[in-house]
């Protein structure tokens, strides 16, 4: 197996269970459509990047996937799909990290399907920085992060990154960095993800201006 991996965390697209904050403004059907669009964009970016590399691909899913979900993955033979385990997001991320490092992986990127601005260069730089730094983070504008990278030197100390942290709140990045005071880390320029209607309006402006897809 490759020494490097990208682990995509995603929810099985289901009306009423994805992008719930968007659904309050736009309706459940539109929120589902947006989520599928974001997931497809993220998958395409990851697959394009890994066509020229030997990075292992893992899809950690929440829910019960059907063929319509797997149809979003063009390189299905490259992916290993695994159900998420744990009650909280922090617990699910930690268990995934445990699994990946136990498989002999040295450098891993954990990311979700909420940020359409992740491109090849972000994935490439994160993996390169992990040769030197135990932790690499691309922050999000809302106080969280869109990519968390770890190398195997943090394996036994993953609790620093995942235990009792305020996931899905504006304090996540600050409290994560407070935990990393004695751990070298590399912080990349921030991106923004799509959680609220304001985020979505901002995204539409960027998409029209830069023809994202």
C-alpha positions as CSV (number, residue, x, y, z in Angstrom):
1,X,0.0,0.0,0.0
2,X,1.1,3.6,-0.6
3,X,2.7,5.4,2.2
4,X,0.4,8.4,1.5
5,X,-3.4,8.5,1.6
6,X,-6.3,10.9,1.1
7,X,-9.4,10.1,3.3
8,X,-12.6,11.7,2.2
9,X,-15.4,11.9,4.8
10,X,-18.8,12.2,3.4
11,X,-22.5,11.6,4.2
12,X,-24.5,9.5,1.9
13,X,-26.6,12.1,0.0
14,X,-30.1,11.9,1.4
15,X,-32.8,14.6,1.5
16,X,-33.1,16.1,5.0
17,X,-29.8,14.7,6.2
18,X,-27.2,16.9,4.4
19,X,-26.7,20.7,4.5
20,X,-29.4,21.2,7.0
21,X,-28.6,24.9,7.6
22,X,-28.9,25.5,3.9
23,X,-32.1,23.5,3.8
24,X,-33.7,26.0,6.2
25,X,-33.4,28.7,3.6
26,X,-33.4,26.9,0.3
27,X,-35.4,23.7,1.1
28,X,-34.3,20.1,1.5
29,X,-34.3,19.3,-2.2
30,X,-32.0,22.2,-3.2
31,X,-29.7,21.5,-0.2
32,X,-29.3,17.9,-1.4
33,X,-28.6,19.1,-4.9
34,X,-25.9,21.5,-3.6
35,X,-24.3,18.7,-1.4
36,X,-24.1,16.3,-4.4
37,X,-22.5,19.0,-6.5
38,X,-19.9,19.7,-3.8
39,X,-19.2,16.0,-3.3
40,X,-18.8,15.4,-7.0
41,X,-16.4,18.4,-7.3
42,X,-14.3,17.1,-4.4
43,X,-14.1,13.6,-5.8
44,X,-13.1,14.9,-9.2
45,X,-10.3,17.0,-7.7
46,X,-9.0,14.1,-5.7
47,X,-9.1,11.7,-8.6
48,X,-7.5,14.1,-11.0
49,X,-4.6,14.6,-8.5
50,X,-4.1,10.9,-7.8
51,X,-4.1,9.9,-11.5
52,X,-0.4,11.0,-11.5
53,X,0.5,9.7,-8.1
54,X,0.3,6.5,-6.0
55,X,-1.7,8.0,-3.2
56,X,-4.2,5.6,-1.6
57,X,-7.8,6.7,-1.6
58,X,-10.3,6.0,1.2
59,X,-14.0,7.0,1.3
60,X,-15.3,7.0,4.9
61,X,-19.1,7.3,4.6
62,X,-21.9,8.0,7.0
63,X,-25.2,6.3,6.0
64,X,-26.1,3.5,3.6
65,X,-24.6,4.0,0.2
66,X,-26.3,2.9,-3.0
67,X,-25.2,2.7,-6.6
68,X,-26.1,6.4,-7.2
69,X,-23.4,7.4,-4.6
70,X,-20.7,5.2,-6.1
71,X,-21.5,6.6,-9.6
72,X,-19.9,9.9,-8.4
73,X,-16.6,8.1,-8.2
74,X,-15.0,7.5,-11.6
75,X,-12.0,5.6,-10.3
76,X,-13.9,3.2,-8.1
77,X,-11.2,0.6,-8.3
78,X,-8.8,3.1,-6.6
79,X,-11.1,3.8,-3.6
80,X,-11.6,1.7,-0.5
81,X,-15.0,2.5,1.1
82,X,-15.3,2.2,4.8
83,X,-18.2,3.1,7.1
84,X,-17.5,5.8,9.7
85,X,-17.5,4.5,13.3
86,X,-18.2,6.6,16.4
87,X,-20.9,8.9,17.8
88,X,-19.1,12.3,17.4
89,X,-17.2,13.7,14.4
90,X,-14.0,13.7,16.5
91,X,-14.4,10.1,17.4
92,X,-15.0,9.1,13.8
93,X,-12.0,11.0,12.6
94,X,-9.8,9.5,15.3
95,X,-10.9,5.9,14.5
96,X,-10.2,6.5,10.8
97,X,-6.7,7.8,11.7
98,X,-6.1,4.7,13.8
99,X,-7.1,2.5,11.0
100,X,-5.0,4.3,8.3
101,X,-1.9,4.4,10.4
102,X,-2.3,0.7,11.4
103,X,-2.2,-0.1,7.7
104,X,1.3,1.3,7.4
105,X,0.3,4.7,6.0
106,X,2.8,7.4,6.9
107,X,1.0,10.6,5.7
108,X,-2.7,11.1,5.5
109,X,-5.1,14.0,4.6
110,X,-8.5,14.1,6.1
111,X,-11.1,16.2,4.3
112,X,-14.8,16.6,3.8
113,X,-17.0,17.4,0.8
114,X,-17.9,21.0,1.8
115,X,-15.1,23.0,0.2
116,X,-15.2,23.4,-3.6
117,X,-12.0,25.4,-3.7
118,X,-9.6,22.6,-2.9
119,X,-7.4,22.0,-5.9
120,X,-4.4,19.7,-6.9
121,X,-1.9,22.2,-5.5
122,X,-3.5,22.1,-2.0
123,X,-3.4,18.3,-1.8
124,X,0.2,18.2,-3.1
125,X,1.6,20.9,-0.8
126,X,-0.2,19.3,2.3
127,X,1.4,15.9,1.6
128,X,4.8,17.4,0.9
129,X,4.7,19.5,4.2
130,X,3.8,16.3,6.1
131,X,7.3,15.0,5.4
132,X,8.6,17.7,7.8
133,X,5.6,18.5,10.0
134,X,3.5,16.1,12.0
135,X,0.4,18.2,11.4
136,X,-0.7,20.3,8.4
137,X,-3.9,22.3,8.4
138,X,-5.8,24.3,5.8
139,X,-8.2,26.5,7.9
140,X,-11.7,27.5,6.9
141,X,-12.9,31.1,7.3
142,X,-15.6,30.0,9.8
143,X,-13.1,28.9,12.5
144,X,-12.7,25.3,11.5
145,X,-10.6,23.6,8.9
146,X,-11.1,22.1,5.5
147,X,-8.1,19.7,5.5
148,X,-6.3,18.1,8.4
149,X,-3.0,16.4,7.5
150,X,-1.2,14.1,9.9
151,X,1.9,12.0,9.6
152,X,2.6,8.8,11.6
153,X,4.6,10.5,14.3
154,X,1.3,11.8,15.7
155,X,-0.2,8.3,15.7
156,X,-0.1,7.8,19.5
157,X,-1.1,11.3,20.2
158,X,-4.2,11.7,18.0
159,X,-6.2,12.5,21.1
160,X,-4.7,16.0,20.9
161,X,-6.5,16.5,17.6
162,X,-9.8,14.8,18.2
163,X,-10.7,14.3,21.9
164,X,-13.1,16.8,23.5
165,X,-12.7,19.5,20.9
166,X,-15.6,21.7,19.7
167,X,-16.1,20.3,16.2
168,X,-18.5,22.1,13.9
169,X,-18.1,25.3,15.9
170,X,-16.2,28.6,15.3
171,X,-13.7,27.6,18.1
172,X,-12.4,24.4,16.6
173,X,-9.2,25.8,14.9
174,X,-8.2,28.0,17.9
175,X,-8.6,25.2,20.4
176,X,-6.8,22.7,18.1
177,X,-3.8,25.1,17.7
178,X,-3.8,25.6,21.5
179,X,-3.4,21.8,21.8
180,X,-0.5,21.8,19.3
181,X,1.8,24.1,21.3
182,X,4.4,21.4,21.6
183,X,3.8,19.8,18.2
184,X,5.3,21.4,15.1
185,X,2.6,22.2,12.6
186,X,2.2,24.0,9.3
187,X,-0.7,26.3,8.7
188,X,-1.7,27.0,5.1
189,X,-3.7,29.9,3.8
190,X,-7.5,29.6,4.6
191,X,-10.3,28.6,2.2
192,X,-14.0,28.7,2.9
193,X,-16.5,25.9,2.9
194,X,-20.3,25.9,2.2
195,X,-22.4,25.6,5.3
196,X,-24.8,28.5,5.4
197,X,-26.8,30.5,2.9
198,X,-24.2,33.3,3.1
199,X,-21.5,30.9,2.2
200,X,-23.5,29.6,-0.7
201,X,-24.1,33.1,-2.1
202,X,-20.4,33.8,-1.8
203,X,-19.6,30.6,-3.6
204,X,-21.9,31.4,-6.5
205,X,-20.1,34.7,-7.0
206,X,-16.7,32.9,-7.1
207,X,-18.1,30.2,-9.4
208,X,-19.4,32.8,-11.9
209,X,-16.2,34.8,-11.8
210,X,-13.7,32.0,-12.0
211,X,-15.8,29.3,-13.8
212,X,-15.1,26.7,-11.2
213,X,-17.1,24.1,-13.0
